[in-house]
Each structure stands twice: as C-alpha cells, then as structure tokens.
Amino acid sequence: MNMEKKKKIILLTGPTASGKTSIAIELCKRMSSAEVISVDSRQFYRGMDIGTAKPTLQERAEVPHHFIDIANPHQGINAGEYARRAKAIIRELHLRNTVPVLVGGSALYWRAVLDGFYEDKVDYSAIRTALLNRLRKDGVGALYNELSAVDPVSHHRIKPNDAQRIIRALEVGLSGKESLAEKWKRGKENESLFNTTMIWIDRQRDQLYSAIDARVDKMVEMGLLEEVKGLIEMGLGAKHYVMGTMGYIEPYRYLMGELSWDEAVSQIKRNSRQFSKRQTTWFRKDRRLRRLDPDIWGVEGVCERVKAQFER
C-alpha cells in the first residue's frame, strides 16, 4: 500500500524512566486532537499503579488514555489480542479525526500493532488458561523447559524468567499451526500497516540510570509495598507472571522473608537498569525508529520535532 494512503499514527517508545509519559502528554496538547494508547503491557492491569508508573489521574484527565486498567492481574492479554483491540481503537480515533499516539516500551506489543505479525484467527484461550494454571502450580521454570522442545529458537531468545513471552511462545507452538519464531519471521517480512512516526525516546546511560533510581525511590514513598500486599490479598503469588516482574517480585520476596527491605529496593533499581539495557537492544535493531534525547532537546523540543515529522 502506498505510504500516502496509509492512516497516520505516532509511536513514542523508549526504555523505562526515559520520560515517555510527560512527552506524550505535552505532544497531545500541541495536536489539534490526539489521544494516548498505552503500549505498556503491565499498565493494562488494575491494582498495579505504582510499580508500573501509570499516568496519574490528572494526566489522564488532561489527555484521554486507552488500555489503562482494562483487566484484572489474573487475566492475561497477549500481543495478538492487544493488537486486535488496539486497531479497533485506532480506527475509531481516525473516524473522529483524532491522532492515535501509542506510548510505551513493550516492543512486542507495538510491533504487533504496526506490523501485524501476531494477528491471526486461532483461538488460544483454552491453551492459555491451561498454561496460566501450570504457571501458578509449577512455576515459570517448568514452562521454560517445555519451550525448549516446542520452539527451540524462541527458547534461545526469551529470558528464563519472562513468563509472559514464554506463555505466548508455548500457546502458539502448542496450537500446532506454526512456532512463534516462524510467526516472527513471517511478520518481519510484512509491510507496515500504518504511516507511523516512530520515535525512540532515549537518554544518556548515566542520566537514565539516575532517573531510574529516582523513580524507584518515589515508588517506595508512594506505597509500593502496600500495593504488593494488595496483590497478595488478591491471591497472586510469585508464580503468577505479573508478580514475577520487576518492581513486584522484589517487595514480594521481602514480605516472604527472603530479602531485607534495603536489598529489595536495591534489586528493583538493578533489575530496572538491566531491563532498560534489554529494551535499548530491541530499539537499536529497528532502524525505523528516530532517536530523540529529551536531555538535549527538552520536552518542548522533542514535541516540536515529533509534530513536524508527523505533519510532513
């Protein structure tokens, strides 16, 4: 399809604590009409506000947000389901002459929207339910070991503790259609579905790490520990994939007596820094992304450049 005929959208991605939210809010205010579609796979879930750094209620009042608090933590929303629902919202926004601004660092999810490689007609719900039950019963290690036989390529690519991606790879592989690795390869050959202004919000490593540490300290002050206690009261344990993610597993281990509080906070900071490095590796591989540093251009300068690129 000719790029001029494709519908236009904006993507703001980048590592954790890079400043995506503040830039997105300011950018939307500068557009005649724009709304945010979250592409942070943990912000989908209710009760996970502090540890996921969700936009505040005031920010959501200033600019409409989609895909915030749409599911309970016990539910799983995979990339294919997200892509189908996000595209429906994008179509609705275009009908209202409103610019969709995708914001978040979950590259697996925004690629599913932009490139369409996860969209299919297979119903994985029964397989997914069985896998989630096994995750709670046997833990992520058992599923990761099974993945080595079902899809060796994805087993090599996916981190051993990344329950969400392990479950996604298993549900695709166990469906008997094709492996996730094959689906990924096919998707990379697809033509992009939108005329997308793709922006990578990034910062110098020392400045990013300082921002990460400051964010974690703020999360602690805001009541991260109480939030984790609330999730435990909902029945979530370490084997549930959202509790096993950074910012949640460390306070959980503190509550179980496995870490001191200082150790837990230190591990959140360390794990967040390591996660930001993995995100950066993802973004660097996608040459469609234009890198902008808010420490160089400022929030207003970044917004001006994004808006100018979008309006070309």
C-alpha positions in Angstrom: 0.0 0.0 0.0 1.2 3.5 -0.9 2.5 5.2 2.3 0.4 8.3 1.5 -2.8 6.2 1.6 -2.0 4.7 5.0 -3.5 6.1 8.1 -1.1 8.1 10.2 -0.2 7.4 13.8 2.6 8.2 16.2 4.7 5.8 18.3 6.7 7.0 21.4 8.7 4.2 22.7 11.9 4.0 24.9 13.3 2.4 28.0 11.8 2.7 31.4 12.1 6.2 33.0 13.1 7.9 29.8 10.3 10.4 30.1 7.7 9.0 27.6 4.6 9.9 29.6 5.5 13.6 30.1 6.4 13.9 26.4 3.2 12.2 25.3 1.0 14.5 27.4 2.7 17.6 26.1 2.6 16.3 22.5 -1.1 15.5 22.6 -1.8 19.0 23.9 0.0 20.5 20.9 -2.0 18.5 18.4 -5.5 19.6 17.3 -6.9 16.4 18.7 -4.8 13.4 20.0 -5.3 10.6 22.5 -2.8 8.1 24.1 -3.0 4.3 23.5 -0.8 2.7 26.2 1.7 0.1 25.0 2.9 -0.9 28.4 1.8 -4.4 29.0 1.7 -4.1 32.8 -0.4 -0.9 32.8 -3.3 -3.0 31.4 -3.9 -4.4 34.9 -5.9 -2.9 37.8 -4.2 -2.6 41.1 -0.8 -2.2 39.6 -0.4 1.6 39.6 2.7 2.5 41.5 5.1 -0.2 40.3 4.1 0.4 36.6 4.4 4.2 36.9 0.9 4.6 35.4 -0.1 8.1 34.2 -1.7 9.9 37.1 -5.5 10.6 37.2 -4.7 14.2 36.5 -2.7 13.3 33.4 -5.5 11.1 32.2 -7.9 13.9 32.7 -5.8 16.2 30.6 -5.4 13.7 27.8 -7.6 10.7 27.2 -5.8 7.3 27.6 -6.7 3.9 26.3 -5.6 0.5 27.6 -5.1 1.6 31.2 -6.9 -0.6 33.9 -8.7 -2.8 31.4 -8.1 -6.2 33.1 -7.5 -7.9 36.4 -4.0 -9.2 37.1 -5.2 -12.8 36.9 -6.1 -12.3 33.3 -3.5 -12.4 30.5 -3.6 -10.1 27.5 -1.2 -11.4 24.8 0.2 -9.4 21.9 -2.3 -10.7 19.4 -5.3 -9.8 21.5 -3.8 -6.4 22.2 -3.2 -5.7 18.5 -6.8 -6.6 17.6 -8.2 -4.3 20.3 -5.8 -1.5 19.7 -6.5 -1.4 16.0 -10.2 -1.0 16.7 -9.4 2.0 18.9 -7.1 3.4 16.2 -10.0 3.1 13.6 -12.4 4.9 16.0 -9.9 7.7 16.6 -9.3 8.2 12.9 -13.0 8.4 12.3 -13.0 11.3 14.9 -10.1 12.9 13.1 -8.0 12.3 16.3 -4.3 11.3 16.2 -3.6 7.9 17.9 -0.3 8.2 19.9 1.0 4.8 21.0 3.1 5.2 24.2 5.1 2.5 25.9 8.2 0.4 26.0 6.6 -3.1 25.3 8.1 -3.6 21.8 6.5 -6.9 21.3 3.1 -5.2 21.6 3.7 -2.2 19.4 5.2 -4.4 16.7 2.1 -6.5 16.8 0.0 -3.4 16.0 2.4 -1.8 13.5 3.5 -4.9 11.6 0.6 -7.3 12.2 2.7 -10.4 12.8 0.7 -11.6 15.8 -2.7 -11.2 14.3 -4.4 -14.5 13.4 -7.7 -16.3 13.8 -6.5 -19.0 16.1 -8.3 -19.1 19.5 -5.6 -19.7 22.1 -7.8 -19.1 25.1 -8.1 -22.8 26.2 -4.3 -23.3 25.8 -3.6 -20.0 27.6 -5.8 -20.9 30.6 -4.1 -24.3 30.9 -0.6 -22.6 30.8 -1.6 -20.0 33.3 -2.8 -22.7 35.7 0.5 -24.6 35.2 2.4 -21.4 35.8 0.8 -21.0 39.2 1.3 -24.6 40.0 4.7 -25.5 38.7 6.4 -22.1 38.1 8.0 -20.4 35.2 11.0 -22.8 35.1 8.8 -25.8 34.1 7.2 -23.9 31.2 10.6 -22.6 30.1 12.0 -26.1 30.0 9.0 -27.3 27.9 9.5 -24.4 25.5 13.0 -25.8 24.6 11.2 -28.8 22.9 8.2 -26.9 21.5 10.1 -23.9 20.0 13.9 -24.1 20.4 14.5 -20.8 18.6 12.2 -18.9 20.9 13.6 -20.7 23.9 17.0 -19.3 23.0 15.6 -15.8 22.5 13.4 -15.5 25.6 14.7 -14.9 29.1 14.1 -17.8 31.5 12.0 -15.6 33.9 9.9 -13.8 31.2 6.7 -15.7 31.9 4.6 -13.6 29.6 6.7 -14.3 26.5 7.2 -17.9 27.4 3.4 -18.4 27.7 2.9 -16.7 24.3 5.5 -18.8 22.6 4.0 -22.0 24.1 0.4 -21.2 23.2 1.4 -20.5 19.6 3.7 -23.6 19.4 1.2 -26.0 21.1 -1.6 -24.8 18.7 0.1 -26.9 16.0 -0.1 -24.2 13.4 3.4 -22.7 13.5 6.0 -21.7 16.1 6.3 -18.2 17.5 9.7 -18.0 15.8 8.1 -18.8 12.4 5.4 -16.3 13.0 8.0 -13.7 14.0 10.0 -14.3 10.8 6.8 -14.1 8.7 5.9 -10.8 10.4 9.2 -9.2 9.7 8.5 -9.7 6.0 5.1 -7.9 6.3 4.6 -4.4 5.1 3.9 -1.9 7.9 0.1 -1.3 8.4 0.3 2.4 9.1 2.2 5.5 8.2 3.9 5.7 11.6 6.1 8.5 13.0 8.3 6.2 15.1 10.2 7.9 17.9 12.6 6.4 20.3 12.9 8.5 23.5 16.3 7.8 24.9 18.8 9.3 27.3 22.5 9.0 28.1 23.0 6.0 30.3 24.2 7.8 33.4 21.2 10.2 33.2 18.8 7.3 32.5 20.1 5.3 35.5 19.8 8.4 37.8 16.2 8.8 36.6 15.5 5.1 37.3 16.9 5.3 40.8 14.8 8.4 41.5 11.7 6.8 40.1 12.2 3.7 42.4 12.6 5.9 45.4 9.4 7.8 44.5 7.6 4.5 44.1 8.7 3.4 47.6 7.5 6.7 49.0 4.1 6.4 47.2 3.4 3.0 48.9 4.8 0.3 46.6 4.9 -2.2 49.4 1.2 -1.7 50.2 0.4 -2.2 46.6 2.2 -5.6 46.6 0.4 -6.6 49.7 -2.9 -5.8 48.0 -1.9 -8.1 45.1 -1.1 -10.9 47.5 -4.5 -10.4 49.1 -6.0 -10.9 45.6 -4.4 -14.3 45.5 -1.3 -13.5 43.4 2.0 -15.3 44.3 5.5 -15.4 42.9 4.5 -17.9 40.2 1.9 -15.5 38.7 3.7 -13.8 35.8 2.8 -10.2 36.8 4.0 -10.7 40.3 7.2 -12.1 38.9 8.1 -8.8 37.1 10.5 -6.2 38.3 9.1 -3.8 40.9 6.8 -6.5 42.3 8.9 -9.7 42.8 11.4 -7.8 45.0 8.9 -6.5 47.6 7.2 -9.9 47.4 10.5 -11.6 48.4 10.9 -9.1 51.2 7.4 -9.9 52.5 8.3 -13.6 52.3 11.4 -13.0 54.4 13.9 -13.7 51.6 15.4 -10.2 51.4 15.8 -7.2 53.7 13.9 -4.0 52.6 17.2 -2.3 51.6 18.1 -5.3 49.5 14.7 -5.4 47.8 14.9 -1.7 46.8 18.5 -2.1 45.6 17.4 -5.1 43.4 14.5 -3.1 41.9 17.0 -0.5 40.8 19.4 -3.0 39.5 16.7 -5.0 37.7 15.3 -1.9 36.2 18.7 -0.8 34.8 19.2 -4.3 33.3 15.7 -4.2 31.8 16.4 -0.8 30.2 19.5 -2.2 28.6 17.5 -5.1 27.1 14.9 -2.6 25.8 17.6 -0.5 24.2 18.9 -3.5 22.4 15.4 -4.1 21.0 15.1 -0.5 19.8 18.5 -0.3 18.3 17.6 -3.2 16.0 14.6 -1.3 14.5 16.0 1.2 12.0 12.6 2.8 11.6 13.0 4.5 15.0 14.2 8.1 15.2 16.1 8.6 18.5 15.5 11.8 20.4 17.1 12.7 23.8 14.9 15.0 26.0 18.1 16.0 27.9 19.4 17.6 24.7 16.2 18.9 23.2 14.0 19.3 26.2 10.4 18.1 26.3 9.1 21.0 24.2 11.9 20.5 21.6 11.2 16.8 21.3 7.5 17.5 20.8 8.2 20.1 18.1 10.3 17.6 16.2 7.8 14.8 16.5 5.0 17.0 15.4 7.0 18.3 12.5 7.8 14.8 11.3 4.2 13.7 11.7 2.9 16.6 9.6 5.2 16.2 6.7 
